[in-house]
């Protein structure tokens, strides 16, 4: 700060002090109002002496003040280009900035739900950290339930045939085949028969998780379409046929889309009345463990010849998530199905926790998934 600037601030402070004395005697101005005047006067003085910066600072200060603001009022303005990630009914936490300079969006905080009384109808919620895998190759563990054998190192070495570019056009589609899948409203070690496992309320189901993932990608400069079309209600059977139409519609409308994420949540039972809650602690907070599923089926009646492309992307994402957030991932699951993954070279299905996890735990995992995917896609830019 130069000599003239310091003098200007001293002048403004002097004016404020005089005003404070008068106001104290009059008793008609609040302390907050006086402080606001003092900031404005200081900027005004600087603006008079430094017209190439101070005046702009003063204008910016005045624009941020709420009209007719009285005691106890405040105003906030979102930074241009910063997407809102607040899920309705939630409270945002503080955003952070990483070493790449990305200002990550805040994670929504779900209001606490009072724990209900435990009734005779229901069961136990068993919280456990499920295995991340027994055998790792470059940070990737798989659970191969398909009829196809793969070499993890070979698949990882293959660059998936997707093309990420610096563009404002959408490159990722997030959708939900089972759109109404939701989570526990409380964390008590039990559940009641009346607890919902499905809801159309987008603030409580997998749509909320999908939006958190989308927000991270947008913050990293990756264009996203989040399609919230409901595919499993009022009819559950045929959901994959209906979600296939949704994906095809978006691919036709946005031909720049390279990656399709079908976001689900799992349902895991140890016995007829015990639900499993797959959980891990990351940086002191509970997160819902995740599982990537890759379809391997390729027959004449159900062709999926390019499954290696999807699997390569899935393994790279699995590797980044496992090495960055230890314990977050269950082994990557390979199955003899397609799950509409034949539609692109970047299609993945991700299970975000189970029905016994809370929404807050799933949102936290969605935040980490979005950031990891942004890193992987950044490495694939052409």
N, C-alpha and C positions, 0 to 999 in steps of 0.2 A: 504494500500500500504506500503510495507516494505522500509527500508532505501535504500537498493541497487536499488530497483525499482524507487524510487523518484530520485535517483542520475542519473539513466539511462535516465529518462525522461528529467531531467535538461540538460544532455549532448546533447540529441537530439534537444531540444529547442535551445541550444546554436549554434548547427550546423545550424539549420534552420535560426536563426538570421543572422549568417554570410552569408549564402547563399542569404538571402533576400537583404542584402546590395549589394552584387555583382550583383544580378539580377536586382536590381533597377537601378544600374549604367548601366548595359548592356541593360536593357529595353526589354529583349527577353523572359521573363517568366511571366505568368499570376499569379495573386494572388491565384486563385483556384489551379493552379499547385503547388505553394509553399506550400499551406495548405496540399495538398495531400502528398507532399514529407515529410512534418513535421510529419504527422500521421504515415507514413511508417517508418521514422527514429526512432520515439518514440517506435513503436512496435519492430523494429529491436534491439534497445538497450535493451529493456525488454527481448527479446528473447535470447540475448546473456547471460544475467544474470539468466534467468529463463527458461531453455530449456524444462521443462515439461509443459509449458503453453504458454509462450511468443512466442515460435516458431510457435505453432499452430495458435495463434492469427495473427501473421505476414502472414502465408500462407493463412489464411482465408481472410485477408485484400487484399492481392495481387490478389486472385482469383476473388474478387468482382470488381476489376477495369476493365473498358472497354479497349479493345485493341486499342492503338493509340488514346486515348481520348484527345481531344483538349479542349480549353476553351469553357465552356457552355455545355459540354456533360455530361451525367450521365448514370448510370446503376442501375438496380434493379433486384433482384433475388427472385423468389417466394420461400417461405419456403417449404421444402419437405413435401408432403402430404397435402398441402393446395390447394384445388381445385379452379380453376379460375371461378368466377361467373359473369364475365363481359359479358353482352349481347351485341352483335355487334351493334355499333352505339351509345353506351352509355358510360358514364364515371363512374368508381367506386368511392364510398365514402369510408371513413375510417372504417376499421373493428373494432369490439369491442370484449371484452372478458368478459364472465359472471362469477358468483361466483363459478361455477363448473369447471372453467378453460377451457371452450370451446371457441376457437377463431372463432367467427362467421364471415362468409364471408361478404365482403362489399356489400352494396346495390347498384345496378346500378343506375346511374343518367341519365335520358333521356334528351337529348338536347332540349332546348326550341324551340317550333315551333312558328313562327310569327303568330299573330292572323289575320285571313283574314277579309276582309270586309263582313259585314252581307248582304246577298242577300234577296230578297223577298221570295225565296223558301227555306223553312227550318222551324225553329221554336225556341221555348224557351227551355233552359236547366234549370230545377228547382233543385237546390241543397238543399237537406234536410237530416237530420239525422232521418232515419226511426226507428220505435220503436224497442227496444230490447226485448219487451215482457211486459205483464201486470202482469202475475203471474209466480213467480219463485219458483222452488224447487231445493235447493242446487245449485243455480247459473244457472239453466237450465230453459229456457222458450221455449215452443213448439207452433207450429201452426198446429194442427191436422186436415188435410183435408182428412184423410183416413177414412175408415169404421171400424177401429180397435181402441179400447180404451186402453190406456196404463197408468201404474203407473210409473211416472218418478223416484221416489225414488227406486222402485223395480228394474227398468232397470239399474239404476246407480249402485246399489249394486251387480248386476250380472257382473262377470268378463268375458269379451268377449273371445270367444274361438279362440284367436290368440296367437301365441307363438314367442315372440321376444327373440333372443339369441345374445350372443357376437360372431358375425361371420362377415367375410368379404363378405359373399354371399348376394345378393340382398334380402331385406325383404319388400321393398315398390316399387310399380309400380305407376308411374304418367303418365297419358295419357289424351287424349282430344277427346271426341266424336265429338264435334263441334270445330274442330281444328282452323278454320279460324276466329273465333270470335275475334274482336279487340276493340279498345278504341278510345276515342276522342284524337286528336292530340294537342288540345289547350283547355284552360279554360277561357271562355268568357261569359257564361250565355246564349249562343245561339248556334245553329248549322245550317249548310247549307245543302241543299239537296245533294250536291256533297261529303259530308264527308262520309268516308268509315265506314261500320259497320262490314265488313269482309275483310280479306286479307290473302294471303299465306305468307306474310313476317313474318317470325318467330320472328323478333325483335320488332314487333308491335302487335302481337296477344297473345292469352292465352298461347302459348308455352313459351314466355318470362317469364310469371308469374310462369308457372310450373317449369322452370329452377331455379328460385329464391327459390322456395319451396324445390326443390331437393338439392340445395346447402346447405341449413340450416341442412337438415337431414344428409347429408354426413359429415358436420362439427361435428355433434354429434356422428359420428361413425356408422350411420345406412346406410346400403347399399341400393342404389336406382337405378332403371331403369327408365329413362324418355323416353318414346316412343312417338315420334313426328309424327307418321303416320297421314296423313290427311284422315279424314273419311267423311267430308261434302262437298267435292269439287272433281270433277265438279258436282256431284249429291248430293243433300241435303237429300232427302228421303232415308231411309235405313241406315242412319249413325250409328244407334245403332246396327244394325246387323253387320256392318263392324267393329265397335269398339269391339264388342263381340269377333270376330275372333282375333283381336289384343290382347285382354286380355288373351284369351285361349292359344294363341301362346306363350306369355310370361310366363304364369303359367306352361306350359309344359317345356319350356326351363329353367326356374328358379323356381323349386318347392319350394324354400325357401321363396318365396313371400307370405306375410301374409296380406298386406294392399294394396288396389287399390284405388287411388284417381283419379276421373274423374273431371278435372278442366275446368269450364265453366265461362262465364260472362253473367249476366242477361240482360234483356231489359225491361224497365219499362216505361209505358206511362200513364200520367194523363189524357190526352185527345188526339185528333188526331194529335196535333202538339207540345205537351209538353212532353219532356223526363225528367225522374227523375234521378238525380245523387245522390245515397245514399252515404253520406260522413260523417265521424267523424274525429275529431282532436285528435290525439294520440301523446303526447310529442311534441306538437307544429307543427305537420305536418299532412296534409290531408291524410286520408286513405279511401279506398273504403270499405264500409260495406260488410260483407260476409254473406252467408246463406248456411247452410248444409241441404241437402235434403236426406231423407231416404225413400226408397221404402218399402211399407208394403204389397203389393198385394201378396196373396197366394191362388191360386185356382188350381183345377185339371189340367186346361189347361195352367196355368202360375205358376208353383210351386215355392214357395220361403219360405219354412218352417223355415229357420233359420234367418229370418229377425231380430230377437231380438239381435243376435250377432252383426250385423252391427249397429243397433240402440244403443246398449250399448257403442260401440266405439264412435259413433257420439255424444252421450250425454256427454261422458267424454271429448271429444275434445271441445264441446260447452262450457262446464263448465270451462275448463282451459282458453279458449279464453275470455270468458265473465268476469271472475274474474281477469284476468291479464290485459286485455285491455278493460276497461269499454266502452260500446257503440259500439264496433267494430262489434258485431254479431247481425244480425236479428234473430228472433226466428227460431229454428230448424223446418224445414217443413217436415211433414210426409204425404205421398201421396199414393194413390192406383195405384202404378206403380212398376216396378222393376229396370229399368235402368241398367240391367246386374249385379245388386248387389247380385244376387243369386249365382254368380260364386265363391265368397269367403265369409269368415266370417268377413272381414274387409274392405268392399267396401263402399265408400261414394262418393256422388256428391257434389261439392262445387261451388257455384256461387260467383265469385270474382268481386263484383261491378256490374255495368251495362255499357251499351254501351256509356253512357254519362259521365262516369268517365274517367280520363286520365290514361294512361299507368303507369305513375309514382305512382299514388295513388294505383293502383292495385298491382304493384311490392312491395310497402311498406306493403300492407296487406299480400301478399305472404310470405314476410319475417317473419311476426308475426305468420302466420299459420304454417310455417315450424318449428319454434322454439317451438310453443305450441305442435305440434304433436310429436316432439322429446321428450318433457317432458312426454307426455301421454304414448308413446311407452316405454320410459325408466321405467315407473312405472309398465309395463306389462312384463318386462323381466322375463324369467323363468330359 
